[in-house]
Amino acid sequence: MIASLSGKLKSISKSEIVLEVNGVGYLLNVSSKVISSLGDIGSNLSLFTDLQVKDDKIIMYGFFNLIDQNIFKLLQSVQGVGPKAAISILSALTVEELILAISSSDKAMISRAEGVGSKVAGRITTELLEKVSNLNLIDTDQKIKSTEASNENLNLVNEKQFGETQVVEDTISALVNLGYTRSDVFSIVMKIKNEFALNKKNKDFTVSNLVQVALKALSKEIK
């Protein structure tokens, strides 16, 4: 198995690149985010890879880091998600955005990816929630903001422990009905939930109170 490649960037197309390693050109399928971040032709490049053999085809996929590679593999554990769809999702969303979408059950956010419908997006949010929560997404070579998203996943567990799932969900639904997206309001509501727990305001933990506090936070972010 070829785990990674390092060489010179030989050519770039819409969704593929050729990486020359010791005189051999390797064709790699990559996300549009990788394409947009590449250097000039002839520049040095290192990518983690995933080699797949399907029927009479051998296809190799390239990633800047192990995090994207792991998510690429994880997505394919969901029925209906093949490598093409997984790359499409990684083209449409950053890892942080994908984790937030899964954590907040935001099917619409995942459906932004070309070729990914609402039904498949729903399976992704349902089937990968626990796996994403337990997945080590920290790449030793790259520090990213996924820590915040991981904290949101832990908050889901805490939410159940406190028995406040319905209050949180009703608050999110109310804010979504006001025109906000689930991904926008999810992180804010979870932060407010934690603040209430830390300050022992359990009696004040109601949909009405949470909506008021969330709207104030949202109005500040918009400004």
C-alpha positions as CSV (number, residue, x, y, z in Angstrom):
1,M,0.0,0.0,0.0
2,I,1.2,3.5,-0.9
3,A,0.6,5.7,2.2
4,S,2.2,8.9,0.9
5,L,4.0,10.5,-2.0
6,S,6.6,13.3,-2.2
7,G,7.7,14.8,-5.5
8,K,7.2,17.6,-8.0
9,L,3.8,18.8,-9.2
10,K,3.7,18.0,-12.9
11,S,0.2,19.0,-13.9
12,I,-3.2,20.2,-12.6
13,S,-6.7,19.6,-13.9
14,K,-10.1,20.2,-12.4
15,S,-10.0,17.3,-10.0
16,E,-6.7,15.5,-10.7
17,I,-3.0,16.2,-10.4
18,V,0.1,14.4,-11.6
19,L,2.8,14.1,-9.0
20,E,6.2,13.0,-10.3
21,V,8.2,10.9,-7.9
22,N,11.6,9.7,-9.1
23,G,10.7,10.0,-12.7
24,V,7.3,8.3,-12.3
25,G,4.1,10.3,-12.7
26,Y,1.3,9.4,-10.3
27,L,-2.3,10.5,-11.1
28,L,-4.1,11.5,-8.0
29,N,-7.8,12.5,-7.5
30,V,-8.0,15.4,-5.1
31,S,-10.6,17.7,-3.7
32,S,-11.2,21.2,-5.0
33,K,-9.8,22.6,-1.8
34,V,-6.5,20.8,-2.5
35,I,-6.5,22.1,-6.1
36,S,-7.0,25.7,-4.9
37,S,-4.1,25.4,-2.4
38,L,-1.5,24.0,-4.7
39,G,1.7,25.8,-5.6
40,D,3.1,26.3,-9.1
41,I,3.8,23.6,-11.5
42,G,7.3,22.1,-10.7
43,S,7.0,22.9,-7.0
44,N,7.6,20.2,-4.4
45,L,4.6,18.6,-2.9
46,S,3.9,15.9,-0.3
47,L,0.5,14.2,0.0
48,F,-1.0,11.3,2.0
49,T,-2.7,8.8,-0.3
50,D,-5.4,6.3,-0.4
51,L,-5.2,3.6,-3.1
52,Q,-8.4,1.9,-4.2
53,V,-8.8,-1.0,-6.7
54,K,-12.3,-1.2,-8.2
55,D,-13.1,-3.7,-11.0
56,D,-10.5,-3.0,-13.6
57,K,-9.5,0.5,-12.3
58,I,-6.8,1.5,-9.8
59,I,-7.5,5.0,-8.4
60,M,-5.4,6.9,-6.0
61,Y,-6.6,9.8,-3.9
62,G,-4.4,12.5,-2.4
63,F,-4.8,14.6,0.8
64,F,-2.7,17.3,2.5
65,N,-3.0,15.7,6.0
66,L,-4.1,12.6,7.8
67,I,-7.2,14.2,9.1
68,D,-8.7,14.6,5.6
69,Q,-7.6,11.1,4.8
70,N,-9.3,9.6,7.8
71,I,-12.5,11.6,7.2
72,F,-12.4,10.4,3.5
73,K,-12.3,6.8,4.7
74,L,-14.9,7.3,7.4
75,L,-17.4,8.9,5.0
76,Q,-17.3,5.7,2.9
77,S,-18.5,3.6,5.8
78,V,-21.9,5.1,5.2
79,Q,-24.1,3.3,2.7
80,G,-24.4,5.2,-0.5
81,V,-21.2,7.2,0.0
82,G,-18.4,6.1,-2.4
83,P,-15.0,7.8,-2.9
84,K,-16.4,10.2,-5.5
85,A,-19.1,11.4,-3.0
86,A,-16.5,11.6,-0.2
87,I,-14.2,13.8,-2.3
88,S,-17.2,15.9,-3.2
89,I,-18.0,16.5,0.4
90,L,-14.4,17.4,1.2
91,S,-14.5,19.8,-1.7
92,A,-17.6,21.5,-0.4
93,L,-16.8,21.5,3.4
94,T,-13.8,21.8,5.6
95,V,-13.3,19.1,8.2
96,E,-14.4,21.5,10.9
97,E,-17.6,22.4,8.9
98,L,-18.3,18.7,8.3
99,I,-17.9,17.8,12.0
100,L,-20.2,20.7,13.0
101,A,-22.8,19.6,10.4
102,I,-22.7,16.0,11.7
103,S,-22.9,17.2,15.3
104,S,-25.9,19.5,14.6
105,S,-27.6,17.1,12.2
106,D,-27.5,19.7,9.5
107,K,-28.3,17.7,6.4
108,A,-28.6,20.8,4.3
109,M,-25.0,21.8,5.0
110,I,-23.8,18.4,3.8
111,S,-26.1,18.5,0.8
112,R,-24.1,21.4,-0.5
113,A,-21.7,18.8,-1.9
114,E,-22.3,17.9,-5.5
115,G,-24.0,14.6,-5.9
116,V,-25.0,14.2,-2.3
117,G,-28.7,14.2,-1.7
118,S,-30.7,14.8,1.5
119,K,-31.2,11.1,2.1
120,V,-27.5,10.3,2.0
121,A,-26.7,13.5,4.0
122,G,-29.2,12.3,6.7
123,R,-27.4,8.9,6.9
124,I,-24.1,10.6,7.3
125,T,-25.3,12.8,10.2
126,T,-27.0,9.8,11.9
127,E,-24.3,7.1,11.4
128,L,-21.2,9.2,11.9
129,L,-22.2,11.1,15.0
130,E,-20.7,8.7,17.5
131,K,-17.7,7.8,15.3
132,V,-16.8,11.5,14.8
133,S,-17.1,12.0,18.5
134,N,-14.6,9.2,19.2
135,L,-12.3,9.9,16.2
136,N,-8.9,11.4,16.9
137,L,-8.8,14.3,14.4
138,I,-5.7,16.0,15.6
139,D,-2.9,15.7,13.0
140,T,0.5,16.1,14.7
141,D,1.7,18.0,11.7
142,Q,-1.1,20.5,11.6
143,K,-3.0,22.2,14.4
144,I,-6.6,23.1,13.3
145,K,-9.7,24.3,14.9
146,S,-11.3,20.9,15.1
147,T,-10.8,21.0,18.9
148,E,-13.7,23.3,19.1
149,A,-15.9,21.0,17.0
150,S,-14.8,18.0,19.1
151,N,-15.9,19.9,22.2
152,E,-19.3,20.3,20.6
153,N,-19.4,16.6,20.2
154,L,-18.6,16.1,23.9
155,N,-21.4,18.6,24.7
156,L,-23.8,16.2,23.0
157,V,-22.9,13.6,25.6
158,N,-23.2,16.1,28.5
159,E,-26.5,17.2,27.1
160,K,-28.0,13.8,27.5
161,Q,-26.5,13.4,31.0
162,F,-28.2,16.5,32.2
163,G,-31.5,15.3,30.6
164,E,-31.9,18.6,28.7
165,T,-32.0,17.2,25.1
166,Q,-35.5,18.3,24.4
167,V,-35.0,21.9,25.6
168,V,-31.9,22.3,23.5
169,E,-33.6,20.8,20.4
170,D,-36.7,23.0,20.8
171,T,-34.5,26.0,21.2
172,I,-32.5,25.2,18.0
173,S,-35.8,24.5,16.1
174,A,-37.2,27.9,17.3
175,L,-34.1,29.7,16.1
176,V,-34.1,27.8,12.7
177,N,-37.8,28.9,12.3
178,L,-36.6,32.4,12.6
179,G,-34.3,32.0,9.6
180,Y,-31.0,30.9,11.1
181,T,-29.3,27.6,10.0
182,R,-28.8,24.7,12.4
183,S,-25.0,25.0,12.1
184,D,-25.1,28.7,13.0
185,V,-27.3,28.3,16.1
186,F,-26.0,24.9,17.3
187,S,-22.6,26.0,18.6
188,I,-24.2,29.1,20.3
189,V,-26.9,27.2,22.0
190,M,-24.4,24.6,23.3
191,K,-22.2,27.3,24.7
192,I,-25.2,28.9,26.4
193,K,-26.2,25.5,27.7
194,N,-22.7,25.0,29.3
195,E,-22.8,28.5,30.8
196,F,-26.1,27.7,32.4
197,A,-24.7,24.4,33.8
198,L,-21.6,26.1,35.1
199,N,-23.6,28.9,36.8
200,K,-26.1,26.3,38.1
201,K,-29.0,28.1,36.5
202,N,-30.9,24.8,36.0
203,K,-34.2,26.5,36.9
204,D,-33.7,29.1,34.2
205,F,-32.9,26.5,31.6
206,T,-36.0,26.9,29.4
207,V,-36.6,27.3,25.7
208,S,-37.8,30.9,26.2
209,N,-34.7,31.9,28.1
210,L,-32.3,30.2,25.8
211,V,-33.9,31.7,22.7
212,Q,-33.5,35.2,24.2
213,V,-29.8,34.7,25.1
214,A,-29.1,33.1,21.8
215,L,-30.7,35.9,19.8
216,K,-28.5,38.5,21.7
217,A,-25.4,36.4,20.8
218,L,-26.4,36.0,17.2
219,S,-27.1,39.7,16.8
220,K,-23.6,40.5,18.1
221,E,-22.1,38.1,15.6
222,I,-24.0,39.6,12.7
223,K,-22.7,43.1,13.7
